[in-house]
Amino acid sequence: MSSAADVIVLGAGPAGIAAGLALGERALVLEQAASPGGLSRSIHFEGAVFDLGGHSFHTPHPRIRQLVQESIELFEQQRDARCFSHGCMIRYPFQKHFRDLSDESIVSKCALDLSSARPEPQAAHFLEFLERRFGEGIARHFMVPYNRKLWGHDLTRLAADWVGERVAAPEGVDESFDEVQGKRKPLQPETRVAYPAQGGFGAIMTALAARVPNLRCQQEVVEIDAEARTVSTLSGERHHWQRLVSTLPLPALLGYCRGVPAEIQREVGLLEFLSLRIVLLVVDHPVDTEIQRIYCADDVVPAHKIALNHNSSDYLRTLPRHGIMAEVSCANGNAISDEHLVRWMISGLREMRVLNAPGEVVASRVLHVRYAYPVPTHARDGIVSRARQWLRERRIETLGRFGEWAYINSDEAMHRGLRLGAHLSR
């Protein structure tokens, strides 16, 4: 079977869906999975609702807010996030609320070193940024161990050009989204976040995908011929295009393409990414806390981030079974079994007083996500730029978190998808 479209979009995650909306009838969106959403989809398991990672809706882009609000009813509330550190559950972020710790010696050390930290440090790498921006105390007691738990032990391999949108400033510094420039800032304790009034976060993607004129799921790409301008799928279909927009991870995209220069293939193979094991725990009653997120640098749990997903909306709170999601980075190895991981999580959650007894967890599951976070290494921008230039010369655009190798949220991916779709529609 053959078909033709002015633009073919590969992938129906946030970026691909938004590009499909902007292009309308001109685009055919092909998605490998059985349903749209990508990393922003939701999972229903044993009566509980989970997201792939902890998701909420917040954006500095008014057009994205309007698009989502006109597509689905949202529930809004103040964000309640915490850091578990040195046996204490304190307010997030640590660098603003370290004074809540019970150990006065740690508080004194953090405060003293912060007083001589640099407000806008020039840093050669991420580790140096953390130490200069927050001082040795905050860095040693939370920021460095947390980020090593997430990104891996060697933080010097990460550049520091991405921190402004991701790493919150210390106490005494206010931050807010810049809607004029569309600049994201780290979430604050008083930030209000939104979530679908019914269902999981993936309901947003489902609602937006329903507005895309031509979207087909279960369409796995096996070959891209840029010279003939065709995409072939596992089902034997061949689709002809004038322009191709890919939200696939760059290594996968180039693996499908014919005639990619060996040097570009080699360079793209050097791009680093984080894989995750996502632990899903089903609790047979509403959780006994209003906390929505917990960030943990300690080894009490293997996860760096925990989402008590049913505190994301009043609808989810009413369900008889609640879900706890934990992100476990594979950056430092993947040696322990899934069963051990689940036991460690349950034991740690009891120590954190999120769970009262192991019997509360009536079902568990561990998901393996290969492409979860692009790692912002020093060489990343140059590698991506050269690969995208080669692809653009063949009328192929790349888009989204792994299409651009950019550490962005779903709202920013949608913003970029709308922008590229509008550009291609001219």
C-alpha positions in Angstrom: 0.0 0.0 0.0 1.3 3.5 -0.9 0.1 7.0 0.1 1.4 10.5 -0.3 1.4 13.6 2.0 2.9 17.0 1.8 4.5 16.5 5.2 4.9 13.3 7.1 5.4 13.6 10.9 7.1 10.7 12.7 6.0 10.3 16.3 2.8 11.4 18.1 4.3 12.7 21.3 3.7 16.3 22.3 6.0 17.7 19.5 4.6 15.5 16.8 1.0 16.2 17.8 1.5 19.9 17.8 3.2 19.8 14.4 0.3 17.8 13.1 -2.2 20.4 14.5 -0.4 23.3 12.9 -0.1 21.5 9.5 -3.7 20.2 9.5 -4.7 18.2 6.3 -1.3 18.7 4.8 0.3 16.2 7.3 0.2 12.5 8.0 1.3 11.7 11.5 2.7 8.2 12.0 3.1 6.7 15.6 4.8 3.4 16.4 2.8 2.8 19.6 -0.8 1.7 19.9 -1.8 5.2 21.3 -0.4 8.7 21.1 1.4 10.6 23.8 5.0 9.4 23.8 6.7 10.1 27.2 3.5 12.1 28.2 1.1 9.2 28.0 -0.6 7.6 31.1 -0.9 4.0 32.3 -3.8 2.4 34.0 -2.6 -0.4 36.2 -4.6 -2.4 38.8 -7.1 0.4 39.4 -4.5 3.2 39.7 -3.4 5.8 37.2 0.2 6.6 36.5 2.2 8.9 34.2 5.5 8.1 32.6 7.4 10.4 35.0 5.8 13.0 37.2 3.8 15.3 35.0 1.8 18.5 35.5 0.9 21.3 33.1 2.5 24.7 33.4 3.9 26.8 30.6 5.3 30.3 29.8 3.6 30.0 26.3 0.1 31.6 26.3 -0.7 29.9 22.9 0.0 26.5 24.4 -2.1 27.2 27.5 -5.0 28.3 25.2 -4.6 25.2 23.1 -4.8 22.8 26.0 -7.5 24.7 27.8 -9.8 24.7 24.8 -9.2 20.9 24.3 -9.7 19.6 27.8 -11.0 20.6 31.2 -8.2 21.2 33.6 -7.9 21.1 37.4 -5.5 23.6 39.0 -3.8 23.6 42.4 -0.7 24.8 44.2 2.3 22.6 43.7 3.3 20.6 46.8 6.8 19.3 46.4 9.3 18.2 49.0 12.9 17.1 49.4 13.8 14.2 51.7 17.2 14.8 53.1 19.1 13.7 56.2 15.9 12.0 57.6 13.8 15.1 57.1 10.9 15.9 54.7 11.5 19.6 53.9 10.0 22.0 51.3 11.3 22.0 47.8 13.7 23.2 46.6 16.4 22.3 49.1 18.5 25.4 48.4 15.7 27.6 49.5 14.6 25.6 52.5 17.7 23.9 53.9 17.0 25.8 57.2 14.1 23.4 57.8 16.6 20.5 58.4 16.8 19.3 62.0 20.6 19.1 62.0 21.9 22.6 63.0 25.4 21.8 61.9 24.3 21.1 58.4 22.1 24.2 58.4 25.0 26.4 59.6 27.4 25.0 57.0 24.9 25.5 54.2 24.1 29.1 55.3 27.8 30.1 55.7 28.9 28.8 52.4 25.9 30.2 50.6 26.8 33.7 51.9 30.0 33.6 49.8 28.6 31.9 46.7 28.5 33.6 43.4 25.1 34.8 42.0 26.0 34.3 38.4 29.1 32.0 38.3 31.1 31.3 35.2 31.4 27.6 35.3 33.3 25.2 33.0 30.9 22.3 33.8 27.9 21.4 35.8 29.7 20.3 39.0 31.6 23.6 39.1 28.3 25.5 38.7 26.7 23.7 41.6 29.7 24.4 43.9 30.0 28.0 42.9 26.3 28.9 42.8 25.3 27.3 46.1 28.5 26.9 48.1 30.1 23.8 49.3 27.5 23.0 52.0 24.4 22.9 49.9 26.3 21.3 47.1 27.7 18.5 49.3 24.5 17.9 51.3 22.0 17.8 48.5 22.7 19.2 45.0 25.7 17.1 44.1 24.5 13.7 45.4 21.0 14.3 43.9 22.4 15.1 40.5 24.9 12.2 40.7 21.9 10.0 41.4 20.2 11.3 38.3 23.0 12.0 35.8 25.7 9.7 37.0 28.8 10.2 39.1 30.8 12.4 36.6 29.0 15.7 36.6 32.0 17.4 34.9 30.9 15.9 31.6 27.7 18.0 31.6 27.7 21.6 30.3 26.2 24.3 32.5 24.3 26.2 29.7 20.9 24.7 30.6 20.7 25.4 34.3 18.7 28.6 34.1 15.5 26.8 33.3 16.0 23.8 35.4 18.0 24.5 38.6 16.2 26.8 41.1 18.0 29.7 42.7 18.8 29.7 46.4 16.9 31.4 49.2 16.3 35.1 48.7 16.0 34.9 44.9 12.6 35.1 43.3 12.0 33.5 39.9 8.9 33.4 37.6 8.1 32.4 34.1 8.7 35.1 31.4 5.6 34.8 29.2 6.8 37.7 26.9 10.0 35.8 25.9 8.5 32.4 26.6 11.2 31.5 29.1 10.7 28.8 31.6 12.1 29.0 35.1 12.3 26.3 37.7 9.1 25.6 39.6 8.7 27.4 42.9 6.8 26.4 46.1 4.0 28.8 45.2 3.7 27.7 41.6 0.2 26.7 40.5 0.1 23.7 38.2 -2.7 22.1 36.2 -3.7 18.5 35.4 -6.6 17.0 33.5 -9.8 17.1 35.5 -10.4 13.5 34.6 -7.9 10.8 33.9 -4.1 11.0 33.8 -1.8 13.6 32.2 -2.0 11.6 29.0 -5.6 12.7 28.6 -4.2 16.0 27.4 -2.3 14.3 24.6 -5.3 12.1 23.8 -7.5 15.2 23.5 -5.0 17.1 21.3 -4.4 14.0 19.1 -8.1 13.7 18.4 -7.9 17.1 16.7 -5.1 16.0 14.3 -6.8 15.2 10.9 -4.5 12.4 9.9 -2.9 10.4 12.7 -2.2 6.7 12.4 -0.9 4.5 15.3 1.0 1.2 15.1 3.1 2.4 12.2 6.7 1.4 12.9 9.3 2.9 10.5 11.8 0.6 9.0 13.4 2.7 6.3 13.7 6.3 5.1 14.8 7.0 1.6 15.6 10.7 1.4 16.4 10.6 -2.3 13.1 9.0 -3.2 11.4 10.8 -0.3 9.7 7.8 1.0 9.1 6.2 4.5 8.5 2.5 4.6 6.8 0.8 7.6 6.9 -2.7 9.1 3.4 -3.3 7.8 4.7 -3.0 4.2 3.3 0.5 3.6 5.3 3.2 1.7 4.5 6.8 2.2 5.7 9.6 -0.1 6.5 13.0 1.3 7.7 16.5 0.2 8.9 17.3 3.8 9.6 15.0 6.7 9.4 15.9 10.3 10.9 13.5 12.8 10.5 13.4 16.6 12.4 10.1 16.8 15.6 10.0 18.7 18.4 11.2 16.4 20.3 7.9 16.5 17.2 5.9 15.6 16.3 8.4 12.8 19.8 8.2 11.2 19.6 4.4 11.6 16.6 4.3 9.3 18.1 6.7 6.7 20.0 5.6 3.7 23.4 7.1 2.9 24.3 8.8 6.2 28.0 9.7 6.2 30.0 7.6 8.6 31.3 10.6 10.5 27.8 11.8 11.3 26.7 8.3 12.4 29.8 8.1 14.6 29.2 11.5 16.2 25.5 10.9 16.8 26.5 7.7 18.5 28.4 9.7 21.0 25.2 11.5 22.2 24.4 10.5 25.8 21.0 9.7 27.1 19.5 8.4 30.4 17.4 5.3 30.6 15.0 4.9 33.5 13.4 2.1 35.4 10.0 3.4 36.5 8.6 1.7 39.5 4.8 1.7 39.8 3.3 0.9 43.2 -0.5 0.5 43.7 -1.7 1.3 47.2 -5.1 -0.1 48.3 -6.3 3.1 49.8 -5.9 6.9 49.4 -2.3 7.9 50.3 -2.0 9.7 53.7 -0.4 12.9 52.5 -1.1 15.8 50.1 2.5 15.8 48.8 2.7 15.6 45.1 6.5 15.2 44.5 9.4 14.1 46.5 13.1 14.6 45.5 15.6 12.5 47.3 19.4 12.5 47.2 19.8 10.0 50.0 20.1 6.2 49.5 17.0 5.5 51.5 15.3 4.9 48.1 16.9 4.2 44.7 14.7 6.8 43.1 15.7 10.5 42.6 12.1 11.5 42.0 8.8 10.2 43.4 5.4 11.2 42.3 2.3 10.6 44.4 0.2 10.7 41.2 -3.2 10.6 42.8 -2.6 14.0 44.4 -2.5 15.5 41.0 -6.3 16.2 40.9 -9.4 15.9 43.0 -10.7 13.2 40.6 -7.7 11.0 41.2 -7.9 11.5 44.9 -11.5 10.0 44.9 -10.3 6.7 43.4 -10.1 3.8 45.8 -6.6 2.8 44.8 -3.7 5.3 44.5 -0.5 5.1 42.6 3.1 6.0 43.6 5.6 6.4 40.7 9.3 6.4 41.2 12.0 7.3 38.6 15.2 5.3 39.0 18.0 6.4 36.8 20.2 3.8 35.1 23.1 6.3 34.8 25.1 4.5 37.6 24.3 1.0 36.5 21.4 -1.3 36.2 22.6 -4.3 38.3 19.8 -5.0 40.8 16.7 -6.9 39.8 13.3 -5.4 39.4 12.1 -7.3 42.5 14.9 -5.9 44.6 14.1 -2.4 43.3 10.5 -2.7 44.4 11.4 -4.0 47.8 13.9 -1.2 48.3 11.3 1.4 47.2 8.7 0.1 49.6 11.2 -0.1 52.5 12.4 3.5 51.8 8.8 4.9 51.5 8.1 3.4 55.0 11.2 5.1 56.4 10.1 8.3 54.8 6.7 7.8 56.4 4.9 7.9 53.1 3.8 4.2 53.6 2.9 2.7 56.9 3.2 -1.0 56.2 4.5 -3.2 53.3 1.0 -4.8 52.9 -0.4 -1.5 51.7 1.2 -2.1 48.3 -1.1 -4.6 46.5 0.5 -4.5 43.1 3.8 -3.4 41.5 5.4 -3.1 38.1 8.7 -1.9 36.7 8.8 -0.2 33.3 12.0 0.2 31.3 12.3 3.5 29.4 15.3 3.5 27.0 15.2 7.2 26.0 14.1 9.3 29.0 16.5 12.3 29.4 19.0 13.7 26.9 22.3 14.4 28.6 23.5 18.0 28.0 27.2 17.1 27.4 29.7 19.7 26.2 29.8 18.2 22.6 26.0 17.9 22.3 25.2 21.2 20.5 27.9 20.7 17.8 26.9 17.1 17.1 23.2 17.9 16.9 23.8 20.9 14.7 25.9 19.0 12.1 23.4 16.1 12.0 20.4 18.4 11.6 22.2 20.3 8.8 22.7 17.1 6.8 19.1 16.1 7.3 17.8 19.6 6.4 19.6 19.4 3.1 17.4 16.4 2.4 14.2 18.2 3.5 14.1 16.4 6.9 13.5 18.4 10.1 14.0 17.1 13.6 11.9 18.1 16.6 11.3 17.4 20.3 13.2 16.2 23.3 15.3 13.6 21.4 14.9 15.0 17.9 16.7 18.1 19.1 18.5 16.5 22.1 17.1 19.2 24.3 16.0 18.8 27.9 12.5 20.3 27.4 9.1 19.6 28.9 6.0 18.7 27.0 4.7 22.3 26.8 8.0 23.4 25.2 7.9 20.5 22.8 4.4 21.5 21.8 5.5 25.1 21.3 8.3 24.1 19.0 6.0 21.7 17.1 3.4 24.5 16.5 6.2 26.8 15.4 7.8 24.4 13.0 4.3 23.4 11.6 3.5 27.0 11.0 6.8 27.6 9.3 6.3 24.6 6.9 2.8 25.8 6.1 4.0 29.1 4.5 
